[in-house]
Amino acid sequence: MEKSIQAPFSDTLVQKINELKTHFPEGKEKSALLPALHFAQAEYGWLSPETMDQVAEIIGIKPIEVYEVATFYTMFHLKPVGKYVLEVCRTSPCCLNGAENIIQHLCKKLNIEIGETSSDGLFTVKTVECLAACGMAPVLQIGPDYTYYENLTEEKVDHLLADLAQGK
Amino acid sequence: MSVQILLEHINVPGIENLEVYRKKGGYSSVEKALKHSSPGDIVEEVKKSGLRGRGGAGFPTGMKWSFLAKPEGVPRYLVCNADESEPGTFKDRHLMSHLPHLLIEGMIVSSYALGAENSYIYVRGEMMPVIRILQKAIAEAYAAGLLGKNILNSGYNLDLHVHPGGGAYICGEETALIESLEGKRGNPRIKPPFPAISGLYNCPTVVNNVETIAVTPWIVNNGGEAYSKIGIGKSTGTKLISASGHINKPGIYELEMGLPVEEFIYSDAYCGGIKNGKKLKAVVAGGSSVPILPAHLILKTLAGEPRLMSYESLSDGGFVSGTMLGSGGFIVYDEDSCIVRNTWNFTRFYHHESCGQCSPCREGTGWMEKVLHRMEYGHGKMSDIDLLVDVSKKIEGNTICPLGDAAAWPVASAIRHFRDEFEWHVREPKLALERNYGISQEHLIPA
């Protein structure tokens, strides 16, 4: 999944970003920035300065305009992460239904603290704010597809980790 | 179950596909609007309907639309706010996942009414699965001639795009959303000018919530007057309520405004009562930003009237004894819930989500989080309680956008209604820790 941070963008990625620019009026191509960063992150796993510079070049804005945006939004990873980033909701409705136990269980199982990556490089555990799935609490999601896993139990988490480790 | 305007067809297999959606009468409002109504007619019908913004503020939609400036030769924009992030709220994700075409149909008739030819649905980035569903549905609508050039040979053109956010609660605030859509940090703008005059790319812009837009096809089809007859008083129509917390049947319910809160919580048609036979302790009725109410005040007003699910009834008593309908994020707390812990959790959320632009919010939310954290973990002082009220008052009303108020109200209301519990945490830290964590945590208590 991860490529060298210096690798030039694939033609497909460049095309995808160029297509985004057409969604906006002439001169307003900067609007394409957030979706472009999502595309780049999906390809590289995280956003290195070099990756952000390439996004800036394709969109036609200054690198600083990309950095200031990438550092504002929590979905963008500014350092390398595991192959699977498990983002667990920590907001009240999830906590009323056991989210804190799920977070503890995940960290214990993977032998890491929140924000760290497992030694095999497979899993990063992050806590996030409300994912808009409060009726199906507790909940986590996994990028780059951001699939939701709802009504979590410790057993479900164990199965999920086992499946992911086997590439399912 | 009461009248279903939005969710009537949600359980129809394949309703997310255009063909099935059209078989159920979908897109009939587009035909009616584009061929038989002027944009002004539709604005009038929406005004007549009494529809109020469903994102939280409850501002009359028709009035918001009528404020839109229409200078010659300047494009106008409609932006759908699908940045649903208010804790306790998950109705828009549900609606878009299952009924993407209802939102698209609403975007077409609303864009036509406002004279917008380029519209956007700004979806929070975490909802990538929803974005994929919407993109597929939009592609279907283009292929069927419902979007693009000369829609249904009416001469009206509309391009519609889905745009992902990047993970920032603040982008649910309409001017922050506009900044974000322009590819910038989500820092709210100072108002005025309001987006109706100067919004996206400094052009006249309307920003409406998903649920608001999704109601418009029904209004076009049935008329504003018919809509205004549903509901109660100035709370017309139906509302999607996201129910979560300690209840037997969490989920999304579409209910006619005016349903008694007690029926909503205890009836098997809705929440089905409190889980595990416990007693009700408190409710946050409209998303984390609205004041929390203890059981007796959410079920009945101070005057002893049954509390109803409507804008007016929930706010009866102001902030002394009432709350707000807000986004309809209805979080239920049972008798074992810790109000201090919950308040700390909310404050941590607001601290995390403050954009940092205004000092009272950036600093104040952090202070409140720290003080509540030490109280929750056995280090609280009695003076902390008034300190929290003081900080919340210094945030409230002193920031560019409503996030400051939204951070202040949960703290102020929790102390207003549950002061005893805050005092108990300070007086009996060991007992409080034992209750919340089931084990003695003496090491957390200061010597």
Interface residues (C-beta under 8 A of the other chain):
Chain A: H23 P25 K28 K30 S31 A32 L33 L34 P35 L37 H38 I59 I61 E65 E68 V69 F72 Y73 T74 M75 F76 E87 R90 T91 S92 P93 C95 L96 N97 V128 E129 C130 L131 A132 A133 C134 G135 M136 A137 Q141 G143 D145 Y146 T147 Y148
Chain B: P75 E84 S85 E86 P87 G88 T89 F90 D92 R93 N118 R124 G125 E126 M127 M128 P129 D159 H161 H163 P164 G165 G166 G167 A168 Y169 S180 L181 E182 G183 K184 R185 G186 Y201 S242 A243 S244 G245 H246 P250 G251 I252 S288 G329 I331 Y333 S337 R341 N342 N345 F346 F349 H352 E353 C355
